[in-house]
Amino acid sequence: MDITRSSPAPLRVVTAPPEAPDLTVLPAAGPLPGPPEVVLSATAPLPGPPDVVVPATVPLPEPQEIVLPAAVPLPGPPEAAAPGPVPPTAARPTAARPAAVRGLLRDLLALVRPGQWVKNLAVVPLALLDVRPWHPGAFGQIGWAVLGFTLASALVYVVNDLADRERDRLHPVKRNRPIASGRVSTTAATVLAGLIAASLTCWAVAGPAWHWWPTALYLALSVAYSQGLKHVPLVDAFIVASGFVLRLVQGALLVGGRISEWLALCVFALCLMLALGKRRHEMTAAGRAHRPALRGYTLAFLDHLVVLVAALTAVSYVLYLRDDAALAAGASFVTLLSAPCAVFGLARYLQLLLVEEGGANPVHVLFRDRATLVNATLWAVLVSVALLLSRL
């Protein structure tokens, strides 16, 4: 029994594994400090390549330094060339001055609106319709009347642009006008207005006595328009239309012809339609902020007014042909053929205004719209034939 009891004793010796972990820890701890030393020695040569990289990076700033001196001599050659070609540098301002003067003259010419002078050529000669027979003196008087109203309208344009320069800067198109854009100073515009006023005074003095009152009344209405009436709805458009009736009166007064009431009403209604159409286009293009008078309008209200005035224009034109036109029997029939042309012209303008959202500038419509141009040519031919037949 004792021998059997001694056999488990070696089993107790075998169960001594706790010493094995101690042995593993000891050898493992021994080499552990070794590898870090080897790693240190391995990392020791690594700083060698950085040393090689450092000198490689050192020349990199050198090209930068080379670029700096390369940029320095660039201003050098101009300085060396400056003393040599002094005459060209001195000639530059002198060459720029004529260009600046030409630009100023173009802006001053644009300020008086030469494109709008066609309105005077279209309205003033209408006074010849009631003159029988025609004579060279009548054409000379019509030319004199056109000259007077051209000067008067140019003066009005300059004064209006001076007064409206701040509002024009808010408009998408009018901000490009010479004064609103700053290309023409207020001083230059004032001097130009003074020269035009002096020329207009000479025109009135050189013409027949007291035959200048329609032009004077036009200037008075224009001044009142600029001072505040242009801000009153409806009144602003009626004043613009009245100015064209005064053009007709000025022409009739100088040629000594009578003024037809139906013709005057037709001119007034037509110009009122164009003025209302312009305001409608301004509402759709720039809103109501640009023109205070637009606050008294709506698109529907303007549409009704434009159609109403267009009907009045057509009726007064036909009544003038029937009652007051100084035409022969055969010429009356030819002139009545022009009535459809007149109605078509009105309908085409309404189409451009209400359907295509155009019609802001009637002069552009007349010369750029192909249908309107062909219709106006046909109308002019018919009226010319009627006038020639009535004076043969």
Salt bridges, closest charged atoms under 4 A:
ASP107 OD1 - ARG183 NE 3.05
ASP161 OD2 - ARG113 NH1 2.79
ASP161 OD1 - ARG177 NH1 3.29
ASP164 OD1 - LYS230 NZ 2.14
GLU166 OE2 - ARG169 NH1 2.85
ASP168 OD2 - ARG177 NH1 3.62
ASP168 OD1 - HIS290 NE2 3.49
ASP236 OD2 - ARG279 NE 2.77
GLU282 OE2 - LYS174 NZ 3.05
GLU282 OE1 - ARG291 NE 2.76
ASP303 OD1 - ARG280 NE 2.44
ASP323 OD1 - ARG322 NE 2.96
GLU356 OE2 - ARG348 NH1 3.78
GLU357 OE1 - ARG280 NH1 3.33
ASP369 OD1 - ARG348 NH2 2.63
